[in-house]
Amino acid sequence: MGAALRRIQLGSALSAFGLGFTVPYLYVYVAQVRDLGAGTAGVVLAVFAMAALAVLPFTGRAIDRRGPLPVLVVASALASVGAAALGFASTVPAAVLAAAVLGAGTAVMQPALATMLVWCSSTATRTRAFAMQFFLQNLGLGLGGLVGGQLVDVDRPASFTMLFLIEAAMFVVLGVVVTTVRMPRTASLGGARPSGDAAAKGGGLRALLSHRAMVQLCVLGFVLFFACYGQFESGLAAYGTEAAGIQPSTLGFALAANTAVIVVAQFVVLRLVERRRRSRVIAAVGLIWAFAWIVAGYAGLGHGSQTMATAAFISTYALFGLGEAMLSPTVAPLVADLAPESMVGQYNSAFALCKQLALAVGPAVGGPMGASLHGPYIVTFVLFSL
């Protein structure tokens, strides 16, 4: 790994570490610590998604015109301001506005970082670069959440303010670290893509929509993220507590199992993934996630003991983690390989937008189903995974 990639990975990991300080506690902070109510907390969480959906359609063109580095620096500064403001927000308008700024900043960071990885890697090293990013981000999120949990006290709002200030500082560190990166633009970005001239003549969005392979990948990405990430903190959590009788504290162990599998399995899985066609790897992920949903079905609809139900539910999250470890070094490099050199930012932003749509639609669909329609919920997501 070259010096440029090491610095990008370091900045990405530190920003994930900062996010880990606040993500698990955002609902509690808004609803209870600031005493703004559950409704306001729900609005704040929704604003994150809406802000991302608002800025991502314009992000790709900015990256391709200005380069990923200046866009990432602006995004990290924006996210830092939003995080700090949220730490001091004591009214509904202040919390919503801060959430919008933070959501917009973090959303733009994703495709900007992905484009920097593409530019600083070759076709041969790209898969490992994205696998390393996914590994470090999950490790950072997990460690941040662990440390943050030791610092927070619901009776002391200042303890939560400190977490948001730490998060803001990590975004500043990201911006500073990436400014030291020299950006050598890679000439070879892949073969299965339209030419740069064709993209320029057709216009950015028109060229992307006319690229059948990329459109198919975006649709597939939406389905995959809808069936996994879109359910983690909504439908699957509701299903676990309502159908399987899982204690809320067990959800934390399930998420920890998910992260642990990713951290332990990432580079073992990478050796297997690198030797196989990406389409077959994605198909294998779908099968693993379908099996994970079947295991979840046993947890809530089976007739075993509560201990067995709990073990099955935690295993569901662990199986999702195995699929994620396989997916991370597969899909992101595939987006880069499909992109023309002049549109890498727009392709990364389009895929990030599909992911964000799945994360917005997933809870809206899965939450009510997971809470009340237990059988149909499991069947629906087994089919989506297949």
C-alpha positions in Angstrom: 0.0 0.0 0.0 1.4 3.4 -1.0 1.7 6.5 1.1 -1.3 8.1 -0.5 -3.5 5.1 0.2 -2.3 4.8 3.8 -3.2 8.4 4.5 -6.7 8.0 3.0 -7.3 4.9 5.0 -6.1 6.5 8.2 -8.4 9.5 7.7 -11.3 7.3 6.8 -10.8 5.1 9.9 -10.5 8.1 12.2 -13.7 9.6 10.9 -15.5 6.3 11.4 -14.1 6.2 15.0 -15.6 9.7 15.5 -19.0 8.5 14.1 -18.9 5.5 16.5 -19.0 7.9 19.4 -22.4 9.3 18.6 -24.4 6.9 16.2 -25.5 4.4 18.9 -26.7 7.2 21.2 -28.3 9.7 18.9 -31.9 8.7 19.6 -31.3 8.7 23.4 -29.5 12.0 23.2 -32.3 13.8 21.3 -35.3 12.1 23.0 -34.2 11.9 26.6 -31.0 13.9 27.3 -32.3 17.0 25.5 -35.9 16.0 26.4 -37.1 16.8 22.9 -39.3 13.7 22.7 -39.3 10.5 20.6 -41.1 12.3 17.7 -38.3 14.8 17.4 -35.7 12.0 17.6 -37.4 10.3 14.7 -37.5 13.5 12.7 -33.8 14.0 13.4 -32.9 10.5 12.1 -35.1 11.0 9.0 -33.4 14.4 8.3 -30.0 12.6 8.1 -31.4 10.4 5.2 -33.2 13.3 3.5 -30.1 15.5 3.6 -28.1 12.8 2.0 -30.7 12.3 -0.7 -30.7 16.0 -1.4 -27.0 16.4 -1.9 -25.9 13.1 -3.5 -27.4 13.9 -7.0 -25.0 16.9 -7.2 -22.0 15.4 -5.5 -20.7 13.3 -8.4 -20.5 16.1 -10.9 -18.6 18.3 -8.3 -16.1 15.4 -7.7 -15.5 15.0 -11.4 -15.1 18.7 -12.1 -13.2 19.8 -9.0 -11.6 16.5 -7.9 -12.4 14.4 -4.9 -9.9 16.1 -2.6 -11.4 19.6 -2.4 -14.9 18.1 -2.2 -13.9 15.8 0.7 -12.2 18.7 2.6 -15.4 20.8 2.3 -17.6 17.8 3.3 -15.5 17.0 6.3 -15.6 20.7 7.4 -19.4 20.7 6.9 -19.8 17.4 8.9 -17.6 18.9 11.7 -19.8 22.0 12.0 -22.9 19.8 12.1 -21.6 17.5 14.7 -20.5 20.3 17.0 -23.8 22.1 16.5 -25.7 19.0 17.4 -23.7 18.6 20.6 -25.1 22.0 21.8 -28.6 21.7 20.2 -31.3 22.1 22.9 -34.2 23.1 20.7 -36.1 21.3 17.9 -35.0 23.7 15.1 -31.4 23.6 16.2 -31.3 19.8 16.3 -33.0 19.4 12.9 -30.7 22.0 11.3 -27.6 20.5 12.8 -28.7 17.0 11.7 -29.2 18.2 8.1 -25.7 19.7 8.0 -24.1 16.6 9.5 -26.1 14.3 7.3 -25.1 16.2 4.1 -21.5 16.3 5.1 -21.2 12.6 5.9 -23.1 11.7 2.7 -20.7 13.6 0.4 -17.7 12.1 2.2 -18.6 8.5 1.0 -18.3 8.9 -2.8 -15.4 11.4 -2.4 -13.4 8.8 -0.4 -14.3 6.1 -2.8 -13.1 8.2 -5.7 -9.8 8.9 -4.0 -9.3 5.2 -3.4 -9.9 4.6 -7.1 -7.5 7.3 -8.2 -4.8 6.1 -5.8 -5.1 2.3 -6.6 -4.6 0.1 -9.7 -7.0 -2.5 -11.0 -4.8 -5.1 -9.2 -4.8 -3.4 -5.8 -8.3 -1.9 -5.8 -10.1 -4.9 -4.3 -7.8 -5.0 -1.4 -8.0 -1.2 -0.9 -11.7 -1.3 -0.5 -11.6 -4.3 1.7 -9.1 -2.5 4.0 -11.4 0.6 4.1 -14.4 -1.5 5.1 -12.4 -3.3 7.7 -11.0 -0.1 9.2 -14.3 1.7 9.1 -16.0 -1.1 11.0 -13.2 -1.3 13.5 -13.3 2.4 14.0 -17.1 2.4 14.5 -16.9 -0.4 17.0 -14.1 1.1 19.0 -15.8 4.5 19.0 -19.0 3.1 20.2 -17.2 1.1 22.9 -15.3 4.1 24.2 -18.3 6.4 23.9 -20.4 4.0 25.9 -17.9 4.4 28.8 -18.1 8.2 28.7 -21.9 8.9 28.4 -24.2 9.6 31.3 -27.9 10.4 30.5 -28.0 12.6 33.6 -25.1 14.8 32.3 -25.8 16.4 28.9 -22.2 17.7 28.9 -21.0 14.1 28.5 -22.9 13.8 25.2 -21.7 17.2 24.1 -18.2 15.9 24.6 -18.9 12.9 22.3 -20.1 15.2 19.5 -17.1 17.4 19.9 -14.8 14.4 19.6 -16.7 13.4 16.5 -16.3 17.0 15.1 -12.6 16.8 15.8 -12.2 13.5 14.0 -13.8 15.1 10.9 -11.3 17.9 11.1 -8.5 15.4 11.3 -9.8 13.6 8.2 -9.8 16.9 6.3 -6.2 17.7 7.5 -4.9 14.2 6.7 -6.2 14.0 3.2 -4.8 17.4 2.3 -1.3 15.8 2.6 -2.3 13.2 -0.1 -0.8 13.6 -3.6 -3.4 12.5 -6.1 -1.9 10.5 -9.0 -4.8 9.9 -11.3 -4.9 6.3 -12.5 -5.1 5.9 -16.3 -6.5 2.4 -16.2 -9.8 2.3 -14.5 -11.3 -0.8 -16.1 -12.6 -2.2 -19.3 -16.3 -2.7 -19.0 -17.3 0.9 -19.4 -18.2 3.5 -22.0 -15.5 5.8 -23.3 -14.9 9.1 -21.8 -15.9 10.8 -25.1 -19.2 9.0 -25.2 -19.9 10.1 -21.6 -19.1 13.7 -22.4 -21.3 13.7 -25.5 -24.3 12.2 -23.8 -24.1 14.2 -20.6 -23.4 12.8 -17.2 -26.8 11.5 -16.1 -27.8 10.4 -19.6 -24.5 8.5 -20.1 -24.9 6.8 -16.8 -28.5 5.8 -17.4 -27.6 4.5 -20.8 -24.9 2.2 -19.3 -26.9 -0.9 -18.8 -24.4 -2.7 -16.6 -24.2 0.2 -14.2 -28.0 0.6 -14.0 -28.3 -3.2 -13.2 -25.6 -2.8 -10.5 -27.5 0.1 -8.9 -30.7 -1.9 -8.9 -28.9 -4.9 -7.4 -27.2 -2.6 -4.8 -30.6 -1.2 -3.8 -32.0 -4.7 -3.2 -28.9 -5.9 -1.3 -28.8 -2.8 1.0 -32.6 -2.9 1.5 -32.4 -6.5 2.5 -29.5 -6.0 5.0 -28.5 -2.6 6.2 -32.0 -1.1 5.8 -33.2 -3.6 8.4 -30.5 -3.6 11.1 -31.8 -0.9 13.4 -35.5 -1.0 12.4 -37.3 -4.1 11.1 -34.9 -6.7 12.3 -34.6 -5.1 15.7 -38.5 -4.8 16.0 -38.8 -8.5 14.9 -36.3 -9.6 17.4 -37.9 -7.9 20.4 -41.6 -8.6 19.3 -41.4 -12.1 17.8 -38.3 -13.6 19.3 -38.6 -12.1 22.7 -35.1 -10.7 22.5 -34.1 -8.2 25.3 -33.1 -4.8 24.0 -29.6 -5.3 25.5 -29.2 -8.3 23.3 -29.4 -6.1 20.2 -26.0 -4.6 21.3 -24.5 -8.1 21.4 -25.9 -8.9 18.0 -24.4 -5.8 16.5 -21.1 -6.6 18.2 -21.2 -10.1 16.7 -21.7 -8.5 13.3 -18.7 -6.3 13.7 -16.6 -9.1 15.1 -17.2 -11.3 12.1 -16.3 -8.5 9.7 -13.1 -7.7 11.5 -12.0 -11.4 11.9 -13.2 -12.6 8.5 -12.4 -9.7 6.2 -9.0 -10.7 4.9 -9.6 -14.4 5.0 -12.6 -13.9 2.8 -10.6 -11.5 0.6 -8.3 -14.3 -0.5 -11.3 -16.3 -1.6 -13.0 -13.4 -3.3 -10.0 -12.3 -5.3 -9.9 -15.6 -7.1 -13.5 -15.7 -8.2 -15.8 -13.8 -10.5 -17.5 -10.9 -8.8 -21.0 -11.9 -10.1 -20.6 -15.3 -8.3 -19.5 -13.6 -5.1 -22.5 -11.3 -5.1 -24.7 -14.4 -5.8 -23.1 -16.1 -2.8 -23.8 -13.1 -0.6 -27.5 -13.3 -1.5 -27.6 -17.0 -0.5 -25.8 -16.3 2.8 -28.2 -13.5 3.6 -31.2 -15.7 2.6 -30.0 -18.3 5.1 -29.5 -15.5 7.7 -33.2 -14.6 7.3 -34.2 -18.3 7.7 -32.2 -18.4 10.9 -34.0 -15.2 12.0 -37.3 -17.0 11.2 -36.4 -19.8 13.5 -35.5 -17.3 16.3 -39.0 -15.8 16.2 -41.3 -18.4 14.7 -39.6 -21.6 15.9 -40.6 -23.5 19.1 -37.2 -23.7 20.7 -36.1 -22.3 24.1 -35.4 -18.6 24.6 -31.7 -19.4 24.8 -31.9 -21.0 21.3 -33.9 -18.0 20.0 -31.3 -15.6 21.3 -28.4 -17.6 19.8 -30.2 -17.8 16.5 -30.9 -14.0 16.5 -27.2 -13.2 17.2 -26.2 -15.7 14.6 -28.4 -13.8 12.1 -26.3 -10.7 12.6 -23.1 -12.7 12.4 -24.1 -14.2 9.0 -24.9 -10.7 7.7 -21.4 -9.7 8.7 -19.9 -12.6 6.7 -21.9 -11.4 3.6 -20.8 -7.8 4.2 -17.1 -8.9 4.4 -17.6 -10.6 1.0 -19.5 -7.7 -0.6 -17.2 -4.8 0.4 -14.2 -5.8 -1.8 -16.6 -6.8 -4.7 -19.1 -4.1 -5.4 -17.1 -0.9 -4.9 -14.3 -1.9 -7.2 -16.9 -3.1 -9.7 -18.4 0.5 -9.8 -14.9 1.8 -10.5 -14.3 -0.7 -13.3 -17.6 0.3 -15.0 -17.0 4.0 -14.8 -15.4 6.1 -17.6 -12.4 8.0 -16.3 -14.2 11.3 -16.5 -17.2 10.1 -14.5 -15.8 8.1 -11.5 -17.3 10.6 -9.1 -20.7 10.5 -10.7 -20.8 6.6 -10.7 -19.7 6.5 -7.1 -22.3 9.1 -6.1 -25.0 7.2 -8.0 -24.3 4.0 -6.2 -24.1 5.9 -2.9 -27.5 7.4 -3.7 -29.0 3.9 -4.3 -27.6 2.8 -1.0 -29.1 5.8 0.8 -32.5 5.2 -0.8 -32.4 1.6 0.5 -31.5 2.9 4.0 -34.4 5.3 3.8 -37.0 2.9 2.4 -35.9 -0.1 4.4 -37.0 1.1 7.8 -40.2 2.5 6.5 -41.2 -0.9 5.0 -39.4 -3.3 7.4 -40.2 -1.5 10.7 -44.0 -2.1 10.7 -43.7 -5.6 9.2 -41.1 -6.7 11.6 -43.2 -5.5 14.6 -46.5 -7.1 13.6 -46.3 -9.3 10.4 -43.6 -11.7 11.5 -44.1 -14.5 9.0 -44.6 -12.3 5.9 -41.6 -10.2 7.0 -39.2 -13.2 7.0 -40.6 -14.6 3.7 -40.3 -11.1 2.0 -36.6 -10.7 2.9 -35.7 -14.2 2.1 -37.1 -13.6 -1.4 -35.3 -10.2 -1.6 -32.0 -11.9 -0.7 -32.5 -14.5 -3.4 
